[in-house]
């Protein structure tokens, strides 16, 4: 029996995790930035068949390192977060920059994030929950 996003979401909620949003092939796990603000940097994807993948993004921010080259910013993420993720069985699947725009004026860039995305295939919902909890516990924002 294949798992669908609704069943996955229910399993995550039953395990005490908060869900930010769900889509047909993924569930975004909520993180409380403040009591009234949520974000989602950890996701569970429904892959082929019954396979699941846990993904998370880690980042540095240009505003924290204004004089550091892009390559060094990515390196800081890989060294600080990536090494423990790889030891846990995650692999790097993407890296790139994300421009954070002013919500009142999209022509203004407030900051630039240098993100690295990691993924781990897991065999079942229980393993996905364990990896989500681990990813939520990792400080994925690399500060000076």
Secondary structure, 3 states (H helix, E strand, C coil): CCCCHHHHHHHHHHCCCCEEEEECCEEEEEEEEECCEEEEEEEEEECCCCCEEEEEEEEEEHHHCCCCCHHHHHHHHHHHHHHHHHHCCCEEEEEEEEEEEECCEEEEEEEEEEEEEEEEEECCHHHHHHHHHHHHHCCCECCC
